[in-house]
Amino acid sequence: MPRRKDLRSILIVGSGPIRIGQGCEFDYAGVQACRVLREEGYRVVLVNSNPATIMTDPEWADATYLEPLDLPTVAAIVARERPDALLPTLGGQTALNLAVELSEAGVLAEYGVEPIGANLDAIRRAEDRQLFRETMRAADLPVPHSVIVTSLADLDEIGLPAVVRPSFTLGGGGGGIARTQSELHRQVELGLRCSPISQVLVERSLEGWQEFELELVADTAGNCVVVCSIENLDPVGVHTGDSWTVAPQQTLPDGELQRLRDAAFTCIRAIGVATGGANVQFAYEPNTRELALIEMNPRVSRSSALASKATGFPIAKLAALLAVGYTLDELPNDITRSSSAAFEPALDYVAVKAPRFDFARFPGTDTSLGTEMRAVGEALGLGRTFPEAMLKALEGIEAGDALPTIPGLHPYFAAELESIEAAERELATSGDVAAAKRFGLPDARIARLLGIGEPEVRSRRGRPGRLAVDSCAGEFEAHTPYYYLSYEKGDNDQGARPESGSGRLAGAPHRDAASSVAPIPTSIGAPCVLASRHVSRAIHRDHFLARPLTPAGAIVVLGSGTNRIGQGIEFDYCCVRAAQAFRRLGHEVVLVNSNPETVSTDYDTCDRLYLEPVTLERVLDVVELERPLGVVVSLGGQTPLGLAAELAAEGVPLLGEPLTAIEAAEDRGRFGALLGELGLRAPEWATASTTAEARTVAAELGYPVLVRPSYVIGGTGMRVARGPEELELAGPALVDRFLEGALELDVDILCDGSDAWVAAIVEHVERAGVHSGDSACVLPAPSITQALEAEIRTLAGRLAAGLGARGLLNLQLALDEGRLYVLEANPRASRTVPFVSKATGVPLVDHACRLLLGASLDELGLPERAVPERAWAKEAIFPAERFAGAADRGIEMRSTGEVMASGPTVVAAYRRALQAAGRARPVANVGPPLPRSGLRDTDALRSEAVALP
C-alpha cells in the first residue's frame, strides 16, 4: 500500500521531562519519527517541554514548540497549526493521556485531526484497566483474577496478597503489592490519587512467576511480527524497568514461546492497535504451565527502545511509517538491505539489560523493589554468551564487581551466575588470561583477581574481534556498521571459528540453544529463528586489520553511559550534535556508548557504533581498531572525562588536549590555587584529608562551610556544615566558606585555549545552597547590570586562558554583596548547554567541535553577544512521587529532568516553566516555534575543515 496522500501535516507529542518510568527512550522515538516522516514529505509539528533532548532542536521538525504538555497549550497549538493527524504513540504515557484529553474535550473533532498509530478506542482499551480486562476475556486470553476499584468502599472481600495497578499512569506509578488489609487501603488510596480517571485494578498476586515481554509491530493489513522476546531475571512482582532482563528469552521451550506469540498477536488485534509498536507482558508458571497476560502498552515503550537496540530493528522509525499507511513487507530492513521488515529478527548473540538505581541520593529510602519503577537508567551488554553480556551490562551501570543478588532466580540463570564465579576461580588458579577473555571477563576484573595492573592484562590478552549486530543471525550480510566486541579462539592467529561452546573455562555450563529452537513462522509467513547463546557467524569476523583513514580522519566520541541523577540526557544531546557536526566537517564519526535509551545508540547517528560500556578497556580496543584522528571526552559528562588521564597515558590523542584543564578544574585544591594566581575572587578555602583537619579549617573560616569532594557527578558528597557536629569527611575535599544567600549564576563559554566567548549568563532563581541542576533558572539574567556583565566576560576570558580550555567551558559564579566569586569550572559540556543553545539559537556544540579541531574563536564568526529574542526559563523535575523528600532542594542534585518555556519577560517565562512542571494552572499563552539555528551549508563547513590545522 502507498503512504497516505490525504495527510499533509502530522503533530507529534513528546513525553516531557525525564522522569522515573518515562525516560529518554521517547527522545529516541520522536527523533526517528520526525526524520522519516519529513523524508516522506509530511510537514511535522512537534510539541515537547524538555530542553535536554535532541528532539526539541528545531532542525528535526518543521515547527518545534517548547511548551507545556497540557490540554490548553496543545489545543492552542492544534488551532494554530491545523495538523491533519496526531501521532501519540511515540511520547510515552504523557502523549497517550493528552490524546485522550484532546479527544474528550472535542478538540480533535473540531479541527478534524485524526489520531494515527492507535485510535482513541484502542488507547482506552489498553489503558483503562476495566476495559482491558473485559477485552482480554472476550478474546479468550487468560488474565489474573481482578477487581476494578474506584473508591475505598470497593475493597470488601478482596483476597491477599494483591497487586494494585492504577489506570493511565507511567512506570507503575501509584501501584504496589499489598499483603495486609492496611497495606491494601493505603496502596489503593495512593493509586486512586495517581490515576487520572481515579481507577485502579486490584488483581491476584502472581509473585514468583516468571515474567516475559514480547515487542510487537503491526500494520494496516493485519500483519504482526515479534521483534524481540525479553525475559526478566527478576520474577513477577518487580517492575520490568527495575528488572535485569535478557533477550532473546532463554528458558521457555519452543511450544510455550509459541503460546506467548499467539496470545500476543490476539491481544494486539483485540485492543485494536492499527499500526506501529506495542508491548505485551506475560506471567508464566513453569511447573503448571499456567499463563497470564499482565498488561500491554499500545505504543512505543521503554522496552521498545531496548528491543530496537538489542536487535537492530528500528521500531520507532517503522512505527511512524506504518502509521501513514505502509505495510511491513513494503519496508526494507535497514541493516541487511535485502530483507524486509516483515522478517522477525533472529539473534546469534545475547543482550542483557542492567537497571541503575540512585538510592544513595535519598537517604532513608526503602530500597526494596516492587511494581512501581525506581530505576533512573539502564545499560545494555552484548556478548556471545549470557555471562559475557551480563558482565558488560554490569560495567555499564558502574556498579563495581559484585554480581547482582536476585531473589527467585530461575535455576538456569543461577547456574550462569555460578559459571562466572567458577571462571574467576579457575583464572585465579591458572592465570590463563586468554581463556578468561574468551569467557567474557573484563580486564578490570582479571586485574583484580590476579593482582596485576590493567596494562599487564592488555599485554597478555591480545585483541578482541569485532562482531556485527545484523538482526538475522548472519543469514544476510549486515550493511549497517553496528558492532560489539568479543573474543573467540583464533582472534589473533586468523584461525577458524571454533565450534559452539569451545574456549569456555572448565566448570562453566553451556547450552547451545540454536540446536533446540526450531524456526517459527511469523503472522505473515516469514521465517524466524530465535537463538539464545552461541557464537556469532564467521561472516562478522574483523581481526582489526588496518583500515584506511578518511581524508579528514575519524573521530571517536565517547558517550555518557547510563542515565543517572547528575548525568542525564543533556550529555547524549551533546554527543549527537557532535556526531552531526563532525560529519558535516568531513569526518567519519565513531560512537561508543551502552545506553539503549538514547539517540546516540541509534545505528544511523554515526558512521560506526560500538554498543560497549564506556570503560578504559573498551575505549582502548575501539581506538586500536579505528586509529582515529582523536577522541572526544568532553561532551559525555563525567564518565568519559574520568578516562582522560588513563587514555592520554596510553598515547590516545584527545581532541582539544583537555587533560591540563580537567586536572586544574576537577582537583579542588589546584583550582583554588589557580584562581589565586589569576587574581580571581573565590570564597576563602583550604583542603582537608580528614574530619579533624576539616573541623580545624572550618573553625578558621567560620561556619557555615561547604565541603566539595573532587571528581564527582551531580554534587555527590557535597555538604553544607553549620557546625562541627555536621562536618564529616569521607575522603580528601575542599572546605570553603559558604556564601549563604548569594545569587548564583551559570556561565556557558566557548574557548580556544587562549580566549573566550560568553554564550549566556544564566541566573538561578533559588539562592546559594541549591545544586545548579536542581535550581530553576532564567535567561537573560535580570540581576546582571552592564557593568557586572562586562566583569563576567573579563573573568571568563582570564579563567579560560588560565585553564587552557578548548571547546565548551561552564563556570559557576556567586554574586554576594555586589562582588563576584568563582565557585567552580567545568571544562566540558554542561547540563545547561541544550537550554542555552535553544534559547539563543546558537548551536554551541557545533561550534565547540570546530574549536576542538583547532579553529580559533575568530574563525567561527560569532556575534559579539548572543541575545535571546524572548525570555526563557528552566525548572527541575523531582521524583517526589517515588521518594519521600525528593523535592527538597539542596547542595546534592536530586532532580531527574527539566522543562523549559518562554515568555515576553523572565517572570512570564518562569510562570510558564512552572506550568510545564505541573506546578501552575494551565493557560494557553503559546509562544512562536523555535527558529532554526544559523548553521552554514555543508560545503562551506567542509572547506573550512580542510583549512583547519
TIZA-907368 format. One record per residue (C-alpha): x, y, z. Coordinates in steps of 0.5 Angstrom, whole numbers, plus 2048, in hexadecimal, padded with zeros to 3 digits. Each point is the difference from the previous one (the first is absolute). Layout:
REM TIZA-907368
X, Y, Z;
...
This chain:
REM TIZA-907368
800, 800, 800;
803, 807, 7FF;
800, 805, 805;
7FA, 804, 801;
800, 806, 7FC;
7FA, 803, 804;
804, 802, 805;
805, 806, 800;
801, 802, 807;
802, 7FC, 806;
800, 802, 807;
805, 7FC, 804;
7FF, 801, 808;
806, 7FF, 804;
801, 7FD, 807;
802, 806, 804;
805, 800, 805;
804, 7FA, 802;
7FD, 7FC, 806;
801, 7F9, 803;
7FC, 7FC, 7FC;
800, 804, 7FA;
807, 802, 7FD;
804, 802, 7FA;
7FD, 7FA, 7FC;
7FB, 804, 7FE;
805, 805, 7FD;
803, 7FB, 7FC;
7F9, 7FE, 7FE;
7FE, 807, 7FE;
806, 802, 7FC;
7FF, 7F9, 7FC;
7F9, 802, 7FE;
802, 808, 7FF;
805, 7FE, 7FB;
7FD, 7FA, 7FC;
7F9, 804, 7FF;
804, 806, 7FE;
803, 7FC, 7FB;
7F9, 7FD, 7FE;
7FE, 807, 7FE;
7FC, 802, 806;
800, 806, 804;
802, 7FE, 807;
7FE, 805, 806;
803, 7FE, 807;
7FE, 802, 807;
804, 7FE, 806;
802, 803, 806;
807, 7FD, 801;
806, 804, 7FE;
805, 7FB, 801;
7FE, 7FC, 7FA;
803, 800, 7F9;
7F8, 7FF, 7FE;
7FF, 807, 802;
806, 803, 7FC;
7FC, 804, 7FA;
803, 7FC, 7FB;
7FC, 7FA, 801;
7F9, 803, 7FE;
7FD, 805, 7FC;
7FD, 803, 806;
803, 7FF, 807;
7FC, 802, 806;
804, 800, 807;
7F9, 801, 804;
7FD, 7FD, 806;
7FD, 7F9, 7FE;
7F9, 801, 803;
7F9, 801, 7FD;
7FF, 807, 7FF;
807, 801, 7FD;
800, 7FA, 7FB;
7F9, 802, 7FE;
802, 807, 7FE;
806, 7FD, 7FC;
7FB, 7FC, 7FC;
7FC, 806, 7FF;
806, 804, 7FD;
803, 7FA, 7FC;
7FA, 7FC, 7FE;
803, 7FA, 7FF;
7FC, 7FA, 7FC;
803, 7FB, 805;
802, 7FF, 807;
805, 7FA, 802;
800, 7FF, 807;
803, 7F9, 801;
808, 803, 800;
7FF, 804, 806;
7FF, 7FB, 806;
7FA, 801, 804;
800, 807, 800;
7FF, 800, 7F9;
7FA, 7FB, 800;
7FD, 803, 806;
800, 807, 7FC;
7FD, 7FD, 7FA;
7FA, 7FD, 804;
7FF, 807, 804;
800, 804, 7F9;
7FB, 7FB, 7FD;
7FB, 800, 806;
801, 808, 800;
7FE, 800, 7F9;
806, 803, 7FD;
802, 7FA, 7FB;
7F9, 800, 7FD;
7FF, 808, 800;
807, 800, 7FC;
7FF, 7FA, 7FC;
806, 7FD, 803;
801, 7F8, 7FF;
803, 7FC, 805;
805, 7FB, 7FD;
804, 7FA, 802;
7FB, 7FF, 805;
7F9, 802, 801;
7FD, 803, 806;
7FC, 7FA, 801;
806, 7FC, 800;
803, 804, 805;
7FA, 800, 804;
800, 7F8, 800;
807, 7FF, 802;
801, 806, 805;
7F9, 7FF, 803;
801, 7FA, 805;
7F9, 7FE, 800;
7FF, 801, 7F8;
807, 7FC, 7FF;
7FD, 7FA, 805;
7FA, 800, 7FC;
803, 800, 7F9;
805, 7FA, 802;
7FB, 7FC, 803;
7FC, 801, 7FA;
806, 7FE, 7FC;
800, 7FA, 804;
807, 802, 803;
802, 7FE, 807;
801, 806, 805;
800, 7FF, 807;
7FA, 801, 804;
7FF, 807, 802;
7FB, 805, 803;
7FF, 807, 7FD;
800, 805, 806;
7FE, 808, 7FF;
7FF, 801, 808;
803, 7FD, 806;
7F9, 7FD, 801;
801, 7FB, 7FB;
805, 7FD, 804;
7FC, 7FA, 803;
802, 7F9, 7FF;
806, 801, 7FC;
805, 7FB, 801;
807, 801, 802;
805, 801, 7FE;
7FE, 804, 7FB;
803, 805, 7FA;
7FE, 807, 800;
800, 803, 7F8;
7FE, 807, 7FF;
7FD, 801, 7F9;
803, 805, 7FC;
807, 801, 804;
807, 7FF, 7FE;
805, 7FC, 803;
7FC, 7FC, 804;
7FE, 807, 804;
7FC, 7FF, 806;
800, 7F9, 7FF;
803, 7FA, 805;
7FF, 7FA, 804;
7FB, 7FF, 806;
801, 7FB, 805;
7FB, 802, 805;
7FA, 804, 800;
803, 806, 803;
805, 800, 7FA;
7FB, 7FF, 7FB;
7FC, 806, 803;
806, 804, 7FF;
802, 7FE, 7FA;
7F9, 801, 7FC;
7FF, 807, 803;
807, 801, 7FD;
7FE, 7FD, 7FA;
7FA, 804, 7FF;
803, 806, 801;
805, 7FF, 7FB;
7FB, 7FD, 7FA;
7FE, 806, 7FC;
7F9, 7FC, 800;
800, 7FE, 807;
800, 7F9, 7FF;
804, 7FA, 802;
800, 7F9, 7FE;
802, 7FB, 806;
802, 7F9, 7FE;
802, 7FA, 803;
808, 800, 801;
804, 7FC, 7FC;
806, 801, 803;
806, 7FB, 7FF;
7FD, 7FE, 7F9;
805, 801, 7FA;
7FF, 807, 7FC;
800, 800, 7F9;
7FF, 806, 7FB;
7FF, 800, 7F8;
802, 806, 7FC;
7FB, 800, 7FA;
7FF, 804, 7FA;
7F9, 800, 7FC;
7FE, 803, 7F9;
7FA, 802, 7FD;
7FF, 7FA, 7FC;
7FF, 7FC, 807;
808, 7FD, 800;
803, 800, 806;
808, 7FE, 802;
803, 7FE, 806;
806, 805, 800;
803, 7FD, 807;
7FF, 7FC, 805;
802, 802, 807;
801, 7FC, 806;
800, 803, 807;
805, 7FD, 805;
7FC, 803, 806;
7F9, 7FC, 801;
7FA, 804, 7FF;
7FF, 805, 806;
806, 804, 7FE;
7FE, 806, 7FA;
803, 7FE, 7FA;
804, 806, 800;
804, 7FE, 806;
801, 7F9, 7FE;
806, 7FD, 7FD;
7FE, 7FE, 7F9;
803, 7FB, 7FA;
7FE, 800, 7F9;
7FE, 7FB, 7FD;
7FD, 7FD, 805;
804, 7FA, 803;
7FC, 7FB, 804;
7F9, 7FF, 7FC;
7FF, 7F9, 7FC;
7FE, 801, 7F9;
7F9, 7FF, 801;
7FF, 804, 805;
803, 806, 7FD;
7FB, 7FF, 7FA;
7FB, 800, 805;
802, 807, 802;
801, 802, 7F9;
7F9, 7FE, 7FE;
7FD, 804, 806;
804, 806, 7FF;
7FD, 800, 7F9;
7F9, 7FF, 802;
801, 805, 806;
802, 806, 7FB;
7FB, 7FE, 7FB;
7FA, 800, 805;
803, 807, 803;
800, 803, 7F9;
807, 802, 7FF;
7FF, 802, 7F9;
808, 801, 7FE;
806, 801, 804;
803, 7FD, 806;
7FD, 7FD, 806;
803, 7FC, 806;
7FC, 7FA, 804;
803, 7FE, 807;
7FE, 7F9, 802;
801, 7FC, 806;
802, 7F8, 800;
800, 7FB, 805;
805, 7FB, 7FD;
7FD, 7FA, 805;
7F9, 800, 7FE;
801, 804, 7F9;
7FB, 805, 802;
800, 806, 7FC;
7FD, 807, 802;
800, 807, 7FC;
802, 805, 805;
7FF, 806, 7FB;
802, 804, 7F9;
802, 806, 7FE;
7FD, 803, 7F9;
806, 804, 7FF;
808, 800, 7FF;
802, 7FF, 807;
807, 7FF, 805;
800, 7F9, 7FD;
7FF, 802, 7F9;
807, 804, 801;
803, 7FA, 803;
7FE, 7FC, 7FB;
802, 804, 7FA;
807, 801, 802;
800, 7F8, 802;
7FE, 7FE, 7F9;
802, 806, 7FC;
7F8, 800, 7FE;
7FE, 808, 800;
7FA, 7FF, 803;
7FE, 808, 801;
802, 801, 7F8;
7FC, 7FA, 7FE;
7FA, 802, 804;
800, 807, 7FD;
800, 7FD, 7F9;
7FB, 7FB, 802;
7FB, 806, 803;
800, 803, 7F9;
7FE, 7FA, 7FC;
806, 7FC, 7FE;
800, 7F8, 802;
805, 7FC, 803;
802, 7FD, 7F9;
801, 806, 7FD;
805, 803, 805;
807, 7FE, 7FF;
805, 7FD, 805;
805, 806, 801;
805, 7FB, 803;
800, 7FB, 7FA;
7FD, 804, 7FA;
7FE, 7F9, 7FD;
7FA, 7FE, 805;
7FA, 804, 802;
7FD, 802, 807;
7FC, 7FA, 7FF;
805, 7FB, 803;
801, 800, 807;
807, 801, 803;
804, 7FA, 802;
806, 801, 805;
806, 7FC, 800;
803, 804, 806;
7FD, 801, 807;
7FD, 807, 802;
800, 802, 808;
7FD, 806, 803;
802, 802, 807;
7FC, 805, 804;
803, 806, 803;
7FE, 803, 807;
802, 806, 803;
7FD, 7FF, 807;
806, 803, 803;
7FD, 807, 7FE;
7FA, 7FE, 805;
803, 7FE, 807;
7FB, 7FC, 804;
7FC, 7FE, 7FA;
7FE, 7F9, 800;
804, 7FC, 7FA;
7FB, 7FA, 7FF;
7FE, 7FF, 7F9;
7F8, 800, 7FE;
7FB, 801, 7FB;
802, 808, 800;
806, 801, 7FC;
806, 803, 803;
806, 800, 7FC;
803, 806, 7FD;
803, 7FD, 7FA;
803, 7FA, 7FD;
806, 7FD, 7FC;
800, 7FA, 7FA;
805, 7FB, 800;
801, 7FC, 7F9;
804, 7F9, 800;
801, 7F9, 7FD;
7FD, 7FE, 807;
7FC, 802, 806;
806, 800, 804;
803, 805, 7FC;
7FA, 804, 7FE;
7FF, 801, 808;
807, 802, 802;
800, 805, 7FA;
7F9, 803, 803;
803, 800, 807;
805, 804, 7FD;
7FC, 805, 7FD;
7FC, 801, 807;
807, 802, 803;
7FD, 7FB, 806;
807, 7FD, 802;
802, 7F9, 7FF;
7FA, 7FD, 805;
7FB, 7FB, 7FC;
7F9, 802, 801;
7FC, 7FC, 805;
7F9, 7FF, 7FD;
7FB, 7FC, 804;
7FC, 7FB, 7FD;
805, 7FF, 7FA;
7FF, 7FA, 7FB;
805, 7FB, 801;
802, 801, 7F9;
803, 807, 802;
802, 7FE, 807;
805, 7FB, 7FC;
802, 805, 7FB;
802, 805, 806;
804, 7FA, 803;
803, 7FF, 7FA;
803, 807, 801;
803, 7FE, 807;
803, 7FA, 7FD;
803, 803, 7FA;
803, 805, 805;
803, 7FA, 805;
803, 7FD, 7FA;
803, 806, 7FE;
803, 801, 807;
803, 7F9, 800;
802, 800, 7F8;
802, 807, 7FF;
7FD, 7FF, 7F9;
7FE, 807, 7FD;
7FF, 7FE, 7F9;
7FB, 7FB, 803;
7FD, 805, 804;
7FF, 805, 7FB;
7FC, 7FA, 7FB;
7FB, 7FF, 806;
7FF, 808, 801;
803, 802, 806;
802, 807, 7FF;
807, 803, 801;
7FF, 803, 807;
7FD, 7FA, 803;
806, 7FC, 7FD;
805, 805, 803;
7FD, 800, 807;
800, 7F8, 800;
807, 800, 7FE;
803, 806, 804;
802, 803, 7FA;
7FF, 806, 7FC;
7FB, 801, 7FA;
806, 802, 7FB;
803, 7F9, 802;
7FA, 7FD, 7FF;
7FF, 803, 7F9;
807, 7FE, 7FE;
7FE, 7F9, 802;
7F9, 7FF, 7FD;
801, 802, 7F8;
7FB, 804, 7FC;
7F8, 7FE, 800;
7FC, 7FF, 7FA;
7FB, 805, 7FD;
7F9, 7FD, 7FF;
7FA, 803, 7FD;
7F9, 801, 802;
7FD, 7FD, 7FA;
7F9, 7FE, 802;
800, 7FA, 7FC;
805, 7FB, 804;
804, 801, 7FA;
7FB, 7FE, 7FA;
801, 806, 7FD;
806, 805, 7FF;
800, 806, 805;
801, 806, 7FD;
7FF, 805, 806;
806, 801, 804;
7FD, 7FE, 807;
805, 7FC, 804;
802, 7FD, 807;
807, 7FD, 802;
801, 7F9, 802;
806, 7FA, 800;
800, 7F9, 7FD;
805, 7FB, 7FF;
805, 803, 7FA;
7FE, 807, 801;
808, 802, 7FF;
802, 7FA, 7FB;
7FB, 801, 7FB;
7FD, 7F9, 802;
7FA, 7FD, 7FE;
7FA, 801, 804;
7FF, 7FB, 806;
7FA, 7FB, 801;
7FB, 803, 804;
802, 800, 807;
807, 7FF, 7FF;
805, 804, 804;
7FC, 800, 806;
803, 7FF, 807;
7FF, 7FA, 803;
7FA, 7FF, 805;
7FC, 806, 7FC;
7FA, 7FD, 7FE;
7FE, 801, 7F9;
7F9, 7FF, 7FC;
800, 800, 7F8;
7F9, 803, 7FF;
801, 800, 7F9;
7FF, 7F9, 7FF;
7FA, 800, 804;
7FC, 805, 7FE;
7FC, 7FF, 7F9;
7FE, 805, 7FB;
7F9, 803, 802;
7FC, 804, 7FB;
7FE, 807, 801;
7F9, 802, 7FF;
801, 802, 7F8;
804, 7F9, 7FF;
808, 803, 801;
805, 7FB, 803;
802, 802, 806;
806, 7FC, 805;
800, 803, 807;
807, 7FE, 802;
803, 801, 807;
807, 7FE, 802;
805, 7FE, 7FA;
806, 803, 7FD;
7FF, 805, 7FA;
801, 7FE, 7F9;
807, 801, 7FD;
7FD, 805, 7FB;
800, 805, 805;
808, 7FF, 802;
804, 806, 800;
807, 7FF, 802;
802, 807, 801;
803, 801, 7F9;
803, 806, 7FF;
7FA, 805, 7FD;
802, 806, 7FB;
7FE, 806, 803;
7FB, 805, 7FD;
804, 807, 7FD;
7FE, 803, 807;
801, 7FB, 805;
7FB, 7FC, 804;
7FE, 803, 807;
7FD, 7FC, 806;
7FB, 803, 804;
7FF, 7FD, 807;
7F9, 800, 803;
7FE, 801, 807;
7FE, 7F8, 801;
7F9, 7FF, 804;
7FC, 806, 803;
800, 802, 807;
7FF, 806, 804;
805, 805, 7FF;
802, 7FD, 7F9;
7FA, 7FF, 7FB;
7FD, 801, 7F9;
803, 807, 7FF;
807, 7FD, 7FF;
7FD, 7FB, 7FB;
7FE, 806, 7FD;
807, 803, 7FF;
802, 7F9, 7FD;
7FB, 800, 7FB;
801, 807, 7FE;
808, 7FF, 800;
7FF, 7FA, 7FB;
7FC, 804, 7FB;
805, 806, 801;
806, 7FC, 7FE;
7FC, 7FC, 7FB;
7FF, 807, 7FC;
807, 802, 801;
802, 7F9, 7FC;
802, 7FC, 806;
7FE, 7F9, 801;
7FD, 7FF, 807;
800, 7FA, 805;
7FC, 800, 806;
801, 7FC, 806;
7FA, 7FF, 805;
7FC, 7FB, 803;
7FA, 803, 802;
7FA, 7FD, 7FC;
7FB, 806, 801;
804, 805, 7FC;
800, 803, 7F9;
808, 7FF, 801;
7FF, 7F9, 7FF;
7FC, 800, 7FA;
804, 7FD, 7FB;
7FF, 805, 7FB;
802, 806, 804;
807, 7FF, 7FF;
805, 7FC, 7FB;
801, 7FB, 804;
7FD, 7FE, 807;
803, 7FC, 806;
7FB, 7FE, 805;
805, 7FF, 805;
801, 802, 807;
804, 807, 801;
806, 7FD, 803;
807, 800, 7FF;
801, 7F9, 7FD;
7FA, 801, 7FB;
802, 807, 7FE;
807, 7FE, 7FF;
7FE, 7FA, 7FC;
7FC, 805, 7FB;
806, 804, 800;
804, 7FB, 7FE;
7FB, 7FE, 7FA;
7FE, 807, 7FE;
807, 803, 800;
7FC, 807, 801;
803, 807, 7FF;
7FE, 801, 807;
7FB, 7FE, 806;
7FB, 805, 803;
7FF, 7FF, 807;
7FD, 807, 802;
7F9, 7FF, 7FD;
7FD, 7FA, 804;
801, 802, 807;
804, 7FE, 806;
800, 7F9, 7FE;
805, 801, 7F9;
803, 806, 804;
802, 7FB, 805;
804, 7FC, 7FB;
804, 805, 7FD;
806, 7FF, 804;
801, 7F9, 7FF;
7FE, 801, 7F9;
806, 805, 7FF;
805, 7FC, 804;
7FE, 7FA, 7FA;
802, 805, 7FB;
7F9, 801, 7FE;
7FF, 807, 7FC;
7FB, 804, 804;
7FD, 806, 7FC;
801, 806, 803;
805, 7FE, 804;
7FC, 800, 806;
804, 7FD, 806;
803, 806, 803;
7FA, 804, 800;
7FC, 7FA, 803;
805, 7FF, 806;
800, 807, 801;
7F9, 801, 801;
7FE, 7F9, 803;
805, 800, 805;
7FD, 805, 805;
807, 802, 803;
803, 801, 7FA;
7FA, 804, 7FD;
800, 804, 806;
808, 802, 7FF;
7FF, 802, 7F9;
7FA, 805, 802;
805, 803, 805;
806, 800, 7FA;
7FB, 803, 7FB;
7FD, 805, 806;
7F9, 7FE, 7FF;
7FC, 800, 807;
7FE, 7FA, 803;
7FD, 7FE, 807;
805, 7FF, 805;
802, 7F9, 800;
805, 7FA, 802;
801, 7F9, 7FE;
7FF, 7FA, 805;
801, 7F9, 800;
7FD, 7FE, 807;
7FA, 802, 804;
805, 803, 805;
803, 804, 7FB;
7FA, 803, 7FD;
7FD, 802, 807;
806, 804, 801;
800, 803, 7F9;
7F8, 802, 802;
802, 803, 806;
805, 805, 7FD;
7FB, 801, 7FA;
7FA, 801, 804;
7F9, 7FC, 800;
7FC, 7FE, 7FB;
805, 7FD, 7FC;
800, 7FC, 7F9;
803, 7F9, 7FF;
802, 7FF, 7F9;
803, 7F9, 7FE;
804, 800, 7FA;
7FE, 7FC, 7F9;
7F8, 7FF, 802;
7FA, 800, 7FC;
7FA, 804, 802;
803, 802, 806;
801, 7F9, 803;
802, 801, 807;
800, 808, 801;
7FD, 802, 806;
7FF, 807, 804;
802, 7FF, 807;
7FD, 805, 805;
804, 7FE, 806;
806, 7FB, 801;
7FB, 7FA, 802;
7FD, 800, 7F9;
808, 800, 7FD;
802, 7F9, 7FE;
805, 7FF, 7FA;
800, 7F9, 7FC;
806, 802, 7FD;
804, 806, 7FD;
7FC, 806, 7FF;
800, 808, 7FF;
7FD, 803, 806;
7FE, 808, 7FE;
7FB, 805, 804;
7F9, 7FF, 7FE;
7FD, 806, 7FD;
7F9, 800, 803;
7FB, 804, 7FC;
805, 801, 7FA;
7FD, 801, 7F9;
802, 7FA, 7FB;
802, 800, 7F9;
802, 7FB, 7FB;
804, 803, 7FA;
801, 7FC, 7FA;
806, 801, 7FC;
803, 7FE, 7F9;
808, 801, 801;
806, 7FF, 7FB;
806, 7FF, 805;
801, 807, 801;
7FA, 804, 7FF;
7F8, 7FF, 802;
7FA, 802, 7FD;
7FA, 800, 805;
7FA, 7FD, 7FD;
7FB, 801, 806;
800, 802, 807;
7FA, 7FC, 804;
7FD, 803, 806;
7FE, 7FB, 806;
7F9, 801, 803;
802, 7FD, 806;
806, 803, 804;
806, 7FC, 802;
800, 7F9, 803;
7FB, 7FD, 7FB;
804, 7FC, 7FB;
800, 803, 7F9;
7FD, 7FA, 7FD;
7FA, 801, 805;
7FF, 807, 7FF;
7FB, 804, 7FC;
804, 805, 7FB;
7FE, 806, 7FC;
804, 803, 7F9;
801, 805, 800;
803, 802, 807;
7FB, 805, 803;
805, 802, 805;
806, 801, 7FC;
802, 807, 7FE;
804, 802, 7FA;
806, 801, 805;
7FF, 7F9, 803;
800, 7FD, 7F9;
806, 803, 7FE;
803, 7FE, 806;
7FE, 7F9, 7FF;
802, 800, 7F9;
807, 802, 802;
800, 7FB, 806;
7FE, 7FB, 7FB;
806, 801, 7FB;
805, 800, 805;
7FE, 7FA, 803;
7FF, 7FC, 7F9;
807, 802, 7FF;
803, 7FE, 806;
7FD, 7F9, 800;
802, 800, 7F8;
7F9, 7FD, 7FF;
7FE, 7FF, 7F9;
7F8, 7FF, 7FE;
7FB, 800, 805;
801, 803, 807;
7FB, 801, 805;
801, 805, 806;
7FC, 800, 807;
800, 807, 803;
7FD, 803, 806;
7FE, 808, 801;
801, 802, 807;
7FF, 807, 803;
802, 802, 7F9;
806, 7FC, 7FF;
801, 7FA, 7FB;
803, 7FA, 803;
802, 7FA, 7FC;
7FD, 7F9, 802;
803, 7FB, 7FB;
801, 7FF, 7F9;
7FF, 7FA, 7FC;
804, 7FF, 7F9;
7FB, 7FC, 7FD;
7F9, 800, 7FD;
7FB, 802, 806;
7F8, 7FF, 801;
7FF, 807, 7FE;
802, 7FF, 7F9;
7FA, 7FE, 7FD;
7FC, 805, 804;
805, 806, 7FD;
800, 7FD, 7F9;
7F8, 800, 7FF;
7FF, 807, 804;
806, 804, 7FC;
7FF, 7FC, 7F9;
808, 7FF, 801;
802, 7F9, 7FE;
805, 7FF, 806;
802, 7F9, 7FF;
801, 801, 7F8;
805, 806, 802;
804, 7FC, 805;
801, 7FB, 7FB;
804, 804, 7FC;
804, 803, 806;
802, 7F9, 802;
802, 7FF, 7F9;
805, 806, 800;
7FC, 806, 7FE;
800, 807, 803;
7FA, 804, 803;
801, 805, 7FB;
7FF, 7FB, 7FA;
7F9, 7FE, 803;
7FD, 807, 7FE;
7FC, 800, 807;
7FD, 806, 801;
802, 805, 806;
7FA, 7FE, 804;
7FB, 7FA, 800;
7FA, 804, 802;
7F9, 7FB, 800;
7FA, 803, 7FC;
7FC, 7FE, 806;
801, 7FF, 808;
801, 7F8, 802;
7FF, 7FD, 806;
802, 7F8, 802;
7FD, 7FD, 806;
802, 7F9, 803;
7FC, 7FA, 801;
801, 7FB, 806;
7FE, 7F9, 802;
7FC, 802, 805;
7FA, 7FB, 7FF;
806, 7FB, 801;
804, 802, 805;
7FE, 804, 806;
803, 807, 801;
803, 7FF, 7F9;
7FE, 807, 7FE;
803, 803, 806;
806, 804, 7FC;
807, 800, 803;
807, 800, 7FE;
800, 7F9, 7FD;
7FC, 7FF, 7FA;
7F9, 7FC, 800;
7FC, 802, 7FA;
7FF, 7FB, 7FA;
7FE, 805, 7FB;
7FE, 807, 7FE;
7FC, 804, 7FC;
800, 807, 7FC;
7FC, 805, 7FE;
800, 807, 7FD;
7FC, 807, 801;
801, 807, 7FF;
803, 801, 807;
804, 7FC, 804;
7FA, 800, 805;
7FB, 7FE, 7FB;
805, 7FA, 7FD;
801, 7FE, 808;
7F9, 7FF, 800;
7FF, 7FC, 7FA;
806, 7FC, 802;
7FC, 7FE, 807;
7FA, 7FF, 7FC;
804, 7FB, 7FC;
803, 7FD, 806;
7F8, 7FF, 802;
801, 805, 806;
7FC, 806, 7FD;
7F9, 800, 7FD;
800, 7FE, 7F9;
7FF, 806, 7FB;
801, 800, 7F8;
805, 806, 7FF;
803, 7FD, 7FB;
807, 803, 7FD;
802, 7FF, 7F9;
804, 7FA, 7FE;
808, 800, 800;
804, 803, 7FB;
804, 7FC, 7FC;
808, 800, 802;
804, 804, 7FC;
805, 7FB, 7FD;
803, 801, 7FA;
800, 7FB, 7FA;
803, 7F9, 800;
805, 802, 7FA;
802, 806, 804;
802, 7FC, 806;
804, 7FB, 7FC;
804, 805, 7FD;
801, 803, 807;
802, 7F9, 803;
805, 7FF, 7FA;
804, 807, 802;
800, 7FE, 808;
807, 7FE, 803;
